[in-house]
Amino acid sequence: MTSPKNVSIRDLGASFACTVGIGSDVWDRVTGLPRPAELHPFPAVKGAVHTAVSTPGDLLFHIRSERRDLCFEFERQLMDLLGDAVTVVDETVGFRYFDVRDLLGFVDGTANPVGPAVPTSIIVAEENIPAAGGSSSSCRTWHALQTEQQETIIGRTKLDNVELDDAASGQRSHKTLATIEDENGDEHGILRDNMPFGSPGSGEFGTYFIGYSRRLWVIERMLQCMFVGDPPGLHDRLLDFSKPLTGTTFFAPSASLLASLDSD
């Protein structure tokens, strides 16, 4: 099998990496290993106004680098190797936008775990599930809003990324709806590796969301809060300015597990 080392050796400072995700429908056939307990097809989340769609997907290759040419070369080697065994159903090229902002102009990933908190948020035991992916296309009407309105919807200031308090009751911000606590009040974080994508010429642009989580229920509850609302009926107003295009769940095995599959 092609190895990331074939490409990464060309520029060790370019932070090249590839994460592989395996979908529910092909897990048994591809791995022959016991199925992770939380691995199941991505369930569509239907709210009164918006729906997080469920789309099929068997394999995810999350390829990252500071250099686009390294990503391209690895993609070329990978597709040569896989050949007719796969059909590409979604290929999205993302990019860093200014100082880690999304196309809405806000800093993205502020709530990501850092330091020692990263492993406890994303490294999973065998029975759990770590990754879910999907994309949404943002609408131009967002930029017609006043900055104060945008900040209220997001829950942070736009310029300096300072967290804002929600109202005592009623509509909650995106920041609050995406913060998940269990019955004991303990917060459960995920690692967001979102990337802006799009082309001004095509008029389609947005954010490709990839969330890595130790527990799948955290992401699923986050989507419930956003699309159904918390309380129900008060959905995340950020959804009024975007359209979900894809939604799939994958299990991202360790490098050693992937190596063992290659040797079988």
N, C-alpha and C positions, 0 to 999 in steps of 0.2 A: 504494500500500500504506500502511496505517496506520504511523505513525512513533512511536517512543518519545518523541520531542520533544513530540508532542501532549499527552502526559501529564506528562512530567518537568518541563515549564515551570511547572506549577501549584505545585510546591514543589521548588526546586532543591537544598534541603538533605536531601531524603528518599532520596537515593542510588538513584533508580529505574534499573533496567537490565533488559534482556531478551536472553538468549542463545538462538540458534536452532540446533537440531541436526537434521541430515538423516540418515535411516536408510538402510541398505544397499539395501533393496528398491526405493526410489524415487529413489535418487541419480541414475541415468542419465536417468530420465524428467523429473525436476524441474530438473536443472542442465544436462544436455547436455555436461558437462565430463568430462575423464578421471577415472576413479575413484581415490580415494586407495588406496594399496597395501594398507593395513591395514584398510580398511573392509569388514567382513563381519558377518553376523548374529551376535548374541551367542550364544556356545556355552554350553549348560548345563554346569555343573560338578558331577559326581556323586561324592560321597564315600561312604564306607561307611555313614554315618548321615544326612548332610544333603546337599541338592542346591540349588545356585544355579540357579533356574529361568530359562528363556529365554522371553520373551513378545514378541509382535510390536509394532512401533511404527515409524511412518514419519517423524513430525515431533515434535520436542521444543521446547517454549517454556518456558525457565527464567526466570521472571519474579520480580524481587526488588525490594523497596523497604522503607523504614522505615515506610511507611504502607500499610495493607491496601487503603484506598479507591483508591489509585493503581493497585495491581495489578488490582483489580476493574474499573476503568474501561478499562484497556488490554485486559484479557481481553474485555470487552464489545465494544470496537471491533474487536478481532482476529476474534472469532467472527462478527460482522456481516459482515466482509469475506470470510471464508472460506466462510461459508454452508454449503450442502449438499456442498461439495467435500471436507469432512472429517467424520469421526465421532470424537468424543472417547471414548477407551477408558480413560483414567486422568486424573483431576484430583485432585491432592493439595495441600492448603493447609498449609504449614508455618509455624512460628513460632519466635522466639528464646526459649529457656528459661533464665531467670535469667542467670548469668554465663557465657554460651556453653556450657552443659552440655547433654548429651543426657538423655533421660528415664530413663537408668540412674543419673543423678546425677554422672557424670564429665565433666570438661572435654573437649570434642570439638574435633578439628582441631589438636591440639598439634603434630603433626608436619608441618603445612602449611609449604611454603616461604614465605619472607618476603623483601622487598626485591629485590635483583638476582637472587635465586634463582628468583623466580616465573616470569619469561619463559622461562628455560631448562627449566623443568619442564612448562609447559603450552602455550607457543606453538610450533606445529609447522610443519615443512616440508610441502610439498604431498603427500609420499608417506606421511605419518603420520596418526594418528587421535587426537583429543583427548578425547572424552567418553563416559562410560558411566553409565547411570542405573538405579536400581532401588530397591525399598522392602522393608522387613521390619517385621514387627509384633512388638513385644517382649511378653514374657509376665510376668505378675505374680509368678511364682515367683522371679524374680530378687531381689525385695525381701525374700524370706524368707532369703536368704543373709546371713551375717555380713559386715560390712564388709571384714574381712581376706580372706575368700574372694573377694569381688568384686574386690578390689585385685589378688589373685593372677591372676585370669582376665584382667583388663584390662592389667596390667603397670604400673600407676601408682597412687599414693595418691589417695584420693577427695577429701579435703579440700583439699590444697595442690598436687595434680597433679605430684608428684615421681616420676620414673621409677624403677622397681624392676628389679633383676636377676632373670633367670630362673634356674631350677636348672641345674646343670652339664649335665644330660642329661634326656631325657624330655619331658614336656609343656611346650610353650612358650606364652607369653602372647599375647593378641591384638596387643599392641604389637609384639612380635617377629615374629609371623607376617605382619604387614602391612608390615614393613620389607623392601624388595626390593633386592638387590644383584646386579650382573652378574658374569660370570666373572672380572672383574678386581678384584672387591671394591668397586666403585664403587656407592654407593647412588643409587637413582633415586626421586625423590619425585613425588607427585601433589598436586594441589590439591583438597582435600575441601570441598564446599559442602553438607554434610549439614544437614538440618532435621528437628526433631521434628514429629510430626503426630499427630492423633488426637482422640478425644472420650471423656471418662470415661463419658458416658451410653451410648455404644455398646460400651464395653469393649474397643475396638481402638485401639491407639496404638503408636507406634514411631518409627523413623528412616527418612527418605527420603534415600538415599545418592546423591549425584552426585559423581563423581570426574573431574576434568579432567587429562589426561595428554598429554605430548608423544608418548609411545609406548604403543600399546594393550597390548603384551605385558606392560607393568609391572602394569597392573590385572588382566590375565588370570592372571599368575603369582601375584599377591596372593590372588586367589580360589582358585586351586589350593592354595596353602598353607593357607588358612583352611578349605576344605571337605574336601580330601583329607588334609591334614596334612603337616607337615614336622618329623620324618619321617612318611611315610604311615601313616595309622591314628590319629594323634594330632591330630584336628581342633581348630579354634579352639573352646574351650569356651563362648565367647560365643554360638555358634550353638545351644547347648542351650536358650537362653532366648529364641529368636526364630524366626520362620518367614518365609523369603523369599517375597514375593508377586509381584514383577516383576523383569525383568532385560533390558535393551536397550542396544545400542550405537549412538551417533550420531557423525557428523562435524560439528563446529561451525565453519562457515566464518567468515572475517573479515567485518567490516562492509562493506568495499569489494566483496567477492565477492557478498554478498547484494544490495547495491545494483545490481550489474551484472545480476543475475538479474531484478530488478524492471524494469529498463529494456529487457529483451529482448522 
